[in-house]
Amino acid sequence: MESSSNGVATKVREAMRDPKRQRSVMLVIVCVALLLDNMLYMVIVPIIPDYLAGLESEAEAEAKAQAQARGNGTGAWPTIAPVNLDVKIGVLFASKAILQLAVNPLSGPFIDRVGYDVPLLIGLTVMFLSTCVFAFAESYGTLFAARSLQGLGSAFADTSGIAMIADRYGDEETERSRALGLALAFISFGSLVAPPFGGILYELAGKRVPFLVLACVCLADGCLLLAVTKPFSTRIARQNVPAGEPVHRLIMDPYIAVVAGALTVCNIPLAFLEPTIAGWMESTMHATKWQMGMAWLPSFFPHVLGVYVTVKLAERYPSMQWFYGAVGMLIIGASSCVVPACKTFAQLMLPLCGICFGIALVDTALLPTLAFLVDVRHASVYGSVYAIADISYSVAYALGPVVAGNIVHTMGFAQLNLGMGLANVLYAPTLLALRHVCQIKPSRSERRILLDEEEEDGSAGLYDAIRMEEPRAKRKGLCADTSTANSETYNAYTANATAHSTSTPNTYTANNTNTANTKTPKTPKISTNTRANTARTTTTPLPADGSGLDAMIASSRSQSEEESSGPECI
């Protein structure tokens, strides 16, 4: 029995060494993490209003009892106005997105620096702890703290998970679109199934059970991540990954800014309708509680359909991603304007399904576009760019519970929907700026061809060796001015690369003859600055046919390897 179990474990380990299988397992782990995050966001919708109302009733009853005990039974006791309770519920709903919005500018660069595995594990751990605290919380302050802590975990789990998918499936845009589409389907499923899931378990078993179930799933997902990736043992591999662009530089890219704006605007109707549509349904069509709880569940199917349609269209017409996003925003705008005209529950399902179908088109088309823009215009590191995407979502969901209720009270439900629909229709033409994105090619100047090209055997190119020289020097306690030396080394290598276009074969032959007749003594280890200065002042012209270029690159790489073994500082 023990030998059979060992054999199964061995087969599993061998199977996980296959990059494609490991990539598939990682996709499952990320999808489950995204599912949990969105379920945690929406599961409180049917639970918290009733639970907080019960807490307020208990507080009023306790205050009444205290007043009677003091002989003030005929007096009035303090009461909590319903509007104050609504404000508390809205702030509690928005606290997760607000903290997530605040942490994302920091989580993106952190993910770029340490990789995707460790931040994902951090996010799952924080989500697990915060969900357990939320399950056992019995006061508004504790609920608020636990809800905010969930936002901290989501800032790491969501961003690192989507960035990991973009990185693992970066070989082909088609595979990347499929993987991100599957992740979006799990996001949709979590958001739409969480309210009935939480409502049923809350009625049958109380407040704690829904959150404890989600905490157990989160714990299992974290354990699977540890077993598959061993995140703390693979951090050395990040040394050969180029440094990513910071968030503030990426958001200044006009193409990325257009995509981020579209993600925010298209999610505003969903974020603003979720906290307000239940009250409107009750006052307008006298909807029952189960109808209010099931209002969004049918929308899951058109959302999955939208993901599927966009992925298939992207396979055949990959240059039209901007068009799919624009069509999605037009559908969202038209559907939002139709919502106030609905008089029955069946009629309301059509525009809600249209909103979710349009959101699927926009998200599935534009999320892969962010990864493509980073590939061709910046370094292929995805933590910061998907932190921007998460910021875009968080803006909508942070404003929704707080702003939507005030708009409904002051202007009306119909005006809210008309404004959201008009915003989507007006923003759709902005996506025309992305119509030529597919024609953008990475910059391949002479310097980048020399420094960024990899060898045929897959080893790191000269650019990587020089780029990693400064972090290695800092770790080994070398001179503080290694960045200056690196800059000088870049100039020296570039001078060597361009010298062959003006030099003659005779000059190169003469130099080689002199070198061959002179026995060169062994060069002692010198500092990075000295080597850079030597490379700059003793440039050897290369032949016109470039036959000496490979030798120069190999020599330069060997120098970088010597430096990584611990050069002395003079």
Salt bridges, closest charged atoms under 4 A:
ASP18 OD2 - ARG21 NE 3.94
ASP37 OD1 - LYS96 NZ 3.13
GLU56 OE2 - LYS88 NZ 3.21
ASP117 OD1 - ARG168 NH2 3.98
GLU138 OE2 - ARG208 NH2 3.42
GLU173 OE2 - ARG176 NH1 3.08
GLU175 OE1 - ARG23 NH2 3.51
GLU245 OE1 - ARG249 NH1 3.87
ASP253 OD2 - ARG377 NE 2.69
ASP253 OD2 - HIS378 NE2 2.85
GLU315 OE2 - ARG178 NE 2.59
ASP375 OD2 - ARG176 NH1 3.07
ASP452 OD2 - ARG444 NH1 3.80
ASP452 OD2 - ARG448 NH2 2.86
GLU455 OE2 - ARG557 NH2 3.10
GLU470 OE2 - LYS474 NZ 3.38
GLU488 OE1 - ARG536 NH1 3.66
GLU563 OE2 - ARG531 NH1 2.71
